[in-house]
Amino acid sequence: MYGLHGKIIAAPGMRAALLGYLLENASSMPGCHVYIVSEDTENPDAIWVYEIWDSPEAHRASLNIESVQQTIAKARPLIVGMGDRVEFTPVGGRGLPDQ
């Protein structure tokens, strides 16, 4: 299992549009068990993305899916920065698939 938690900063006033783009492919990525996109409660332009994958390779492969590439192209102009990014190894808990 592979986990990734990262912060994305949208251009001022563009968070809602960016959230929409980030959710476009949420259910169509092979090897993805959890993909949660959240609004930061303190920064009106910040978004947090929490992901759990079969492996780092599954995550990397998802970035080559044509629909994901199209979404990245649409979303990129709305992103002004990236914040904290943490990679981790999930070990168990509610909602996590059996390993």
TIVEX-682727 format. One record per residue: z, x, y of N, C-alpha, C in turn; residue in one letter; residue number from 1. Coordinates in nm, 2 decimals. Each point is the difference from the previous one (the first is absolute). Example, Ala and Ser with C-alpha at 12.3 -4.5 7.8 and 13.67 -1.06 7.14 Angstrom:
! TIVEX-682727
NODE    n_pz    n_px    n_py   ca_pz   ca_px   ca_py    c_pz    c_px    c_py  lofi  pator
NODE    0.78    1.32   -0.57    0.00   -0.09    0.12    0.00    0.09    0.12     A      1
NODE   -0.07   -0.04    0.11    0.00    0.09    0.11    0.08   -0.08    0.11     S      2
This chain:
! TIVEX-682727
NODE    n_pz    n_px    n_py   ca_pz   ca_px   ca_py    c_pz    c_px    c_py  lofi  pator
NODE    0.00    0.08   -0.12    0.00   -0.08    0.12    0.00    0.09    0.12     M      1
NODE   -0.06   -0.06    0.11   -0.01    0.08    0.13    0.02   -0.10    0.11     Y      2
NODE    0.08    0.04    0.10    0.03   -0.09    0.11   -0.03    0.07    0.13     G      3
NODE   -0.04   -0.08    0.10   -0.03    0.05    0.13    0.05   -0.10    0.10     L      4
NODE    0.06    0.05    0.11    0.06   -0.09    0.10   -0.04    0.07    0.13     H      5
NODE   -0.08   -0.07    0.09   -0.05    0.06    0.12    0.00   -0.09    0.12     G      6
NODE    0.00    0.06    0.11    0.00   -0.07    0.13   -0.13    0.02    0.07     K      7
NODE   -0.06   -0.11    0.05   -0.13    0.00    0.07    0.03   -0.06    0.14     I      8
NODE   -0.05    0.07    0.10    0.01   -0.05    0.14   -0.13   -0.06    0.05     I      9
NODE    0.00   -0.12    0.03   -0.12   -0.07    0.05   -0.01    0.02    0.15     A     10
NODE   -0.12   -0.01    0.05   -0.02    0.00    0.15    0.08   -0.12    0.05     A     11
NODE    0.04    0.01    0.13    0.08   -0.11    0.06   -0.07   -0.13   -0.01     P     12
NODE    0.07   -0.10   -0.05   -0.05   -0.13   -0.02   -0.09   -0.03   -0.12     G     13
NODE   -0.02    0.11   -0.08   -0.10   -0.02   -0.11    0.07    0.00   -0.14     M     14
NODE    0.13   -0.01    0.00    0.07    0.00   -0.13   -0.04   -0.12   -0.09     R     15
NODE   -0.01   -0.12    0.05   -0.03   -0.11   -0.08   -0.14    0.02   -0.06     A     16
NODE   -0.10    0.05    0.07   -0.13    0.02   -0.05    0.00    0.11   -0.11     A     17
NODE    0.08    0.10    0.02    0.01    0.11   -0.09    0.07   -0.05   -0.13     L     18
NODE    0.10   -0.08    0.01    0.07   -0.06   -0.11   -0.10   -0.08   -0.09     L     19
NODE   -0.09   -0.07    0.07   -0.10   -0.08   -0.08   -0.09    0.09   -0.08     G     20
NODE   -0.04    0.11    0.06   -0.09    0.09   -0.07    0.07    0.07   -0.12     Y     21
NODE    0.13    0.04    0.03    0.07    0.06   -0.11    0.03   -0.09   -0.12     L     22
NODE    0.00   -0.13    0.02    0.02   -0.09   -0.11   -0.13   -0.05   -0.07     L     23
NODE   -0.11    0.04    0.05   -0.13   -0.05   -0.05   -0.02    0.03   -0.15     E     24
NODE    0.04    0.12   -0.04   -0.02    0.04   -0.14    0.12    0.01   -0.08     N     25
NODE    0.11   -0.06    0.04    0.13    0.01   -0.06    0.01   -0.04   -0.15     A     26
NODE   -0.09   -0.09   -0.04    0.01   -0.05   -0.14   -0.11    0.06   -0.09     S     27
NODE   -0.08    0.09    0.06   -0.12    0.04   -0.08    0.00    0.15   -0.03     S     28
NODE    0.11    0.07    0.00    0.01    0.14   -0.02    0.05    0.03   -0.14     M     29
NODE   -0.08    0.05   -0.09    0.05    0.03   -0.14    0.10    0.11    0.01     P     30
NODE    0.11   -0.02   -0.09    0.11    0.10    0.00    0.10   -0.02    0.10     G     31
NODE   -0.01   -0.10    0.09    0.10   -0.03    0.10    0.09   -0.11   -0.04     C     32
NODE    0.13    0.03   -0.01    0.10   -0.10   -0.04    0.06   -0.07    0.12     H     33
NODE    0.02    0.07    0.11    0.07   -0.05    0.12   -0.08    0.05    0.12     V     34
NODE   -0.03   -0.09    0.09   -0.06    0.04    0.13    0.05   -0.10    0.10     Y     35
NODE    0.10    0.05    0.08    0.06   -0.09    0.10   -0.02    0.06    0.14     I     36
NODE   -0.05   -0.09    0.08   -0.02    0.04    0.14    0.10   -0.08    0.09     V     37
NODE    0.07    0.08    0.08    0.11   -0.06    0.08   -0.01    0.03    0.15     S     38
NODE    0.05   -0.09    0.08    0.01    0.03    0.15    0.13    0.07    0.02     E     39
NODE   -0.01    0.11    0.08    0.12    0.07    0.05    0.08   -0.10    0.10     D     40
NODE    0.13   -0.01   -0.02    0.07   -0.10    0.09    0.04    0.06    0.13     T     41
NODE   -0.02    0.14    0.02    0.04    0.06    0.12   -0.12    0.04    0.08     E     42
NODE   -0.11    0.03   -0.06   -0.12    0.05    0.07   -0.11   -0.11   -0.02     N     43
NODE   -0.04   -0.06    0.11   -0.10   -0.11   -0.01   -0.14    0.04   -0.05     P     44
NODE   -0.02    0.13    0.00   -0.13    0.06   -0.05    0.00    0.06   -0.13     D     45
NODE    0.12    0.01   -0.07    0.01    0.07   -0.12    0.00   -0.09   -0.12     A     46
NODE   -0.06    0.06   -0.11   -0.01   -0.07   -0.13    0.05    0.10   -0.11     I     47
NODE    0.06   -0.05   -0.10    0.05    0.07   -0.11   -0.08   -0.04   -0.12     W     48
NODE   -0.05    0.09   -0.08   -0.07   -0.03   -0.13    0.08    0.06   -0.11     V     49
NODE    0.04   -0.08   -0.10    0.07    0.04   -0.12   -0.08   -0.02   -0.12     Y     50
NODE   -0.03    0.10   -0.08   -0.09   -0.01   -0.11    0.06    0.06   -0.13     E     51
NODE   -0.03   -0.06   -0.11    0.04    0.06   -0.13   -0.13   -0.01   -0.09     I     52
NODE   -0.03    0.12   -0.05   -0.12    0.02   -0.08    0.03    0.05   -0.14     W     53
NODE   -0.10   -0.01   -0.09    0.02    0.06   -0.13    0.01    0.16    0.01     D     54
NODE   -0.07    0.05    0.10    0.00    0.15    0.01   -0.06    0.03    0.14     S     55
NODE    0.01    0.13    0.04   -0.06    0.04    0.13   -0.15   -0.01   -0.01     P     56
NODE   -0.06    0.02   -0.12   -0.14   -0.01   -0.03   -0.05   -0.14    0.03     E     57
NODE    0.08   -0.10   -0.05   -0.04   -0.14    0.02   -0.01   -0.03    0.15     A     58
NODE    0.10    0.05    0.07    0.00   -0.02    0.15   -0.12    0.07    0.06     H     59
NODE   -0.03    0.12   -0.03   -0.12    0.07    0.05   -0.13   -0.07   -0.03     R     60
NODE   -0.01   -0.05   -0.13   -0.12   -0.07   -0.04   -0.02   -0.13    0.08     A     61
NODE    0.11   -0.06    0.04   -0.01   -0.13    0.08   -0.07    0.02    0.13     S     62
NODE    0.02    0.12    0.05   -0.06    0.03    0.13   -0.16    0.02    0.00     L     63
NODE   -0.05    0.00   -0.13   -0.15    0.01   -0.02   -0.06   -0.13   -0.03     N     64
NODE    0.08   -0.11   -0.01   -0.06   -0.13   -0.03   -0.08   -0.04    0.13     I     65
NODE   -0.12   -0.05   -0.02   -0.08   -0.04    0.11    0.06   -0.09    0.10     E     66
NODE    0.07   -0.11   -0.05    0.06   -0.09    0.09    0.12    0.06    0.08     S     67
NODE    0.07    0.10   -0.07    0.11    0.07    0.07   -0.06    0.09    0.11     V     68
NODE   -0.11    0.07   -0.03   -0.07    0.08    0.10   -0.05   -0.08    0.12     Q     69
NODE   -0.05   -0.12   -0.03   -0.04   -0.09    0.11    0.12   -0.04    0.09     Q     70
NODE    0.11   -0.03   -0.07    0.12   -0.04    0.08    0.06    0.12    0.08     T     71
NODE   -0.01    0.12   -0.06    0.05    0.12    0.08   -0.09    0.02    0.12     I     72
NODE   -0.13   -0.02   -0.01   -0.09    0.01    0.11    0.03   -0.10    0.11     A     73
NODE    0.04   -0.12   -0.03    0.03   -0.10    0.10    0.14    0.03    0.06     K     74
NODE    0.09    0.05   -0.08    0.14    0.01    0.04    0.02    0.13    0.09     A     75
NODE   -0.07    0.11   -0.03    0.02    0.13    0.06    0.00   -0.01    0.15     R     76
NODE   -0.09   -0.07    0.07    0.00   -0.01    0.15    0.13   -0.06    0.05     P     77
NODE    0.07   -0.08   -0.08    0.12   -0.07    0.05    0.13    0.09   -0.02     L     78
NODE   -0.01    0.12   -0.07    0.11    0.08   -0.03    0.01    0.11    0.11     I     79
NODE    0.11    0.02    0.06    0.02    0.10    0.10    0.09    0.12   -0.05     V     80
NODE    0.06   -0.02   -0.12    0.09    0.10   -0.05    0.06   -0.04   -0.14     G     81
NODE    0.05    0.10   -0.06    0.07   -0.02   -0.13    0.14    0.06    0.02     M     82
NODE    0.10   -0.08   -0.05    0.14    0.05    0.01    0.04    0.06   -0.13     G     83
NODE    0.13   -0.02   -0.04    0.05    0.06   -0.12   -0.08   -0.04   -0.12     D     84
NODE   -0.01    0.09   -0.10   -0.07   -0.03   -0.12    0.09    0.07   -0.11     R     85
NODE    0.03   -0.08   -0.10    0.09    0.05   -0.11   -0.07   -0.03   -0.13     V     86
NODE   -0.01    0.10   -0.09   -0.05   -0.03   -0.14    0.13    0.01   -0.08     E     87
NODE    0.00   -0.09   -0.11    0.12    0.00   -0.08   -0.04   -0.04   -0.14     F     88
NODE    0.09    0.01   -0.10   -0.01   -0.04   -0.13    0.09   -0.12   -0.03     T     89
NODE   -0.05   -0.12   -0.02    0.08   -0.11   -0.03    0.06    0.01   -0.14     P     90
NODE    0.13   -0.03   -0.01    0.06    0.01   -0.13    0.05   -0.13   -0.06     V     91
NODE    0.01   -0.11    0.07    0.04   -0.12   -0.06    0.04   -0.10    0.11     G     92
NODE    0.02   -0.12   -0.04    0.05   -0.10    0.09   -0.08   -0.13   -0.01     G     93
NODE    0.05   -0.10    0.07   -0.06   -0.13    0.00   -0.14    0.01    0.06     R     94
NODE   -0.10   -0.06   -0.07   -0.13    0.00    0.05   -0.09    0.11   -0.04     G     95
NODE    0.07    0.10   -0.06   -0.08    0.12   -0.04   -0.04   -0.02   -0.15     L     96
NODE   -0.13    0.02   -0.03   -0.04   -0.02   -0.14    0.07    0.10   -0.09     P     97
NODE    0.01   -0.05   -0.13    0.06    0.09   -0.10   -0.09    0.12   -0.02     D     98
NODE    0.07    0.12   -0.02   -0.08    0.12   -0.01   -0.01    0.04   -0.14     Q     99
